Amino acid sequence: MVAHPGQVERVWLASRKQIEMTLAEDLPEGFRLFRGALSPAGQRALLVGIENVMLSAPLFQPCMPRTGKPFSVQMTNCGPLGWVSDKERGYRYQDRHPQTALPWPPMPDLLLELWRNYAKASGLPEACLINIYPAGARMGSHRDMDEKEPRAPVLSVSLGDDAVFHIGGLERSDPKVRVELRSGDVCLLGGPSRFAYHGIDRILPGTSVLIPGGGRINLTLRRVTAFSQAEAQAVPEERLPSSARRRSRPLS
Ligand SMILES: O=C(O)CCC(=O)C(=O)O
C-alpha cells in the first residue's frame, strides 16, 4: 500500500503518547529530551536520507583552529549552510562543501518535520550538521556560538549506538548533568540552555543495530542567520529574553 504523506508522517514520528518526555528537575532550564521521538521506521527512513546526503556531500575530517588537531568525529552537512572547521580559517558556516566546493544537499523532509514538531521556533533551520561517531569517538565540551539567532534552539537527533551526553551551564566549570541519548531520541537546547556547555563523553558500542557496522550519527539542526522582522514577530513569548517580552498594550 502506498501511504499518502499524512500516513507516512504518523508512521515515522512516534505519537505524543509514546514519547517519554524527560523533564527531570536537574536538567538545565530550556533543555528538553524527547525519548523515542522517531519510531524505528522513522529512524530507518532518516538513515536512508542521510546516506543519500553523504553520496553528494562526502564525509570530511574537521580540524581544530590553529593547532590543526583532527576531531575524532567525521562530518558533513545538509541544508543551505554547513558548519566546517579547519586549521587556517577556524569554525564557520559556509554554503559549499570544503572539498567538492558544491552546495550542500537539501535536508530530508523528515528533519524539517521534526523541527516543526519539536523546535516550535519561527523560521526554518538553515544547517544540519551531521556528526559520525565510530566507537571510541567523543566530542569535547563546547558551546554552539557560531549562529547569529539566539532565539532559535538547536535541535539534535540521535541514530545508532547510545551515547553519554553531558550538559552544564554557561561556564565550563559549571556542574554537568549526564544523560544517555539513544537511537530515535530528539533533544532541544533552547532558552537558557541554548548556549550551555555540552558534549559527548563516549559511545556505547553494540547498543543498536540500526547502522550496519555500528556507531552513532548525530544530526543538529541550526538556524544560522538572524530572523527577518516577520520571523522575529512570530517568536513564542517564552523564547524572548525577559527584557524583550512583548507588552499587551503600549506603554503610555
Ligand atoms: O552528538 C551529539 O549529541 C552532540 C553534538 C554536538 O554537540 C554538536 O554538534 O555541537
The ligand as a Tripos MOL2 file, in Angstrom:
@<TRIPOS>MOLECULE
LIG
   10     9     1     0     0
SMALL
NO_CHARGES

@<TRIPOS>ATOM
      1 O1         26.4510   14.2850   19.2110 O.co2     1 LIG1
      2 C1         25.7660   14.9390   19.9700 C.2       1 LIG1
      3 O2         24.7620   14.5050   20.5480 O.co2     1 LIG1
      4 C2         26.1610   16.3750   20.2740 C.3       1 LIG1
      5 C3         26.6550   17.0910   19.0480 C.3       1 LIG1
      6 C4         27.1330   18.4640   19.3600 C.2       1 LIG1
      7 O3         27.3840   18.7940   20.4760 O.2       1 LIG1
      8 C5         27.3050   19.4300   18.2860 C.2       1 LIG1
      9 O4         27.1780   19.0800   17.0990 O.co2     1 LIG1
     10 O5         27.5850   20.6030   18.6110 O.co2     1 LIG1
@<TRIPOS>BOND
     1     1     2 2
     2     2     3 1
     3     2     4 1
     4     4     5 1
     5     5     6 1
     6     6     7 2
     7     6     8 1
     8     8     9 2
     9     8    10 1
@<TRIPOS>SUBSTRUCTURE
     1 LIG1         1 GROUP 0 **** ****
